[in-house]
């Protein structure tokens, strides 16, 4: 098989992301579906779920260098399945994609890796925890103590993560509803990492410290057919409290949120409790993407503005989207990360 044909095959289910971002709004016949009441099982659920169609291990970090310069970091491993089964060798239906990025106030460095499952090029082992694609790795004795590495043509990073709080389950004990029609995923996070390590940029190495947030999610059809993308916010306030909130855009927007107190107690909130209103848009890659937002969450007195550190944080990957660090001002202050998908113009 020639290289172009292989890449086309590899990207077949991933290319569907243009509709509902990973074909996530299309029917998922024969794949397993999330159901309420299934207890998350650790450490097993840190690993892969090949009978579900889509899954990710998604880490973002807000960091500063010795001179106070802010930086953002992303490490993501996606698994997408052509069929609800695992396998060995080239006939496996499991496909893998990795994204890595470093964002500075003035630049956004991006790299991508593509892999076929079953040949050892990419995968995840629950315990001891190991997630990898090529020479990129997220590894440690368990999910709470990790070393994270990745590199691209003009950047690299090598950082260590130590969790200082508990895992957080979103929605109904990890069952996260995504639409009024009832589409859902299993979703939990580790939002309490302390980070230290080194970034390598064109100007040299930079020691950094900061905080990081890992999202784990898997499903087979988490979006409704009319939903075209989402705006996802992870917010870490200076008080120590945290907030995850998302808006799924469709004929009628659908929202959900989780309030995470500084001591790790999580409170889920259903549709309508969290709102995000675009205040300013930025032109990037032929799109008009909102990079300044008004965030309101009355249940905790939040009326704040979030602003992109670098509006040009566009992930020019096989499936393009916007992902970058943000700052929070207004009723609450802090830092966080914003992901936006499905902006076509």
Beta strands, then each sheet from edge to edge (+ up, - down):
strand 1: 54-65
strand 2: 70-81
strand 3: 94-103
strand 4: 108-116
strand 5: 122-125
strand 6: 130-133
strand 7: 136-142
strand 8: 145-151
strand 9: 156-163
strand 10: 168-169
strand 11: 175-177
strand 12: 184-201
strand 13: 204-219
strand 14: 229-237
strand 15: 242-249
strand 16: 254-260
strand 17: 266-269
strand 18: 275-284
strand 19: 287-297
strand 20: 302-308
strand 21: 314-315
strand 22: 321-330
strand 23: 334-340
sheet 1: 4+ 3- 2+ 1- 13+ 12- 9+ 8- 7+ 6- 5+
sheet 2: 4+ 3- 2+ 1- 13+ 12- 10+
sheet 3: 4+ 3- 2+ 1- 13+ 12- 11+
sheet 4: 17+ 16- 15+ 14- 23+ 22- 20+ 19- 18+
sheet 5: 17+ 16- 15+ 14- 23+ 22- 21+
end
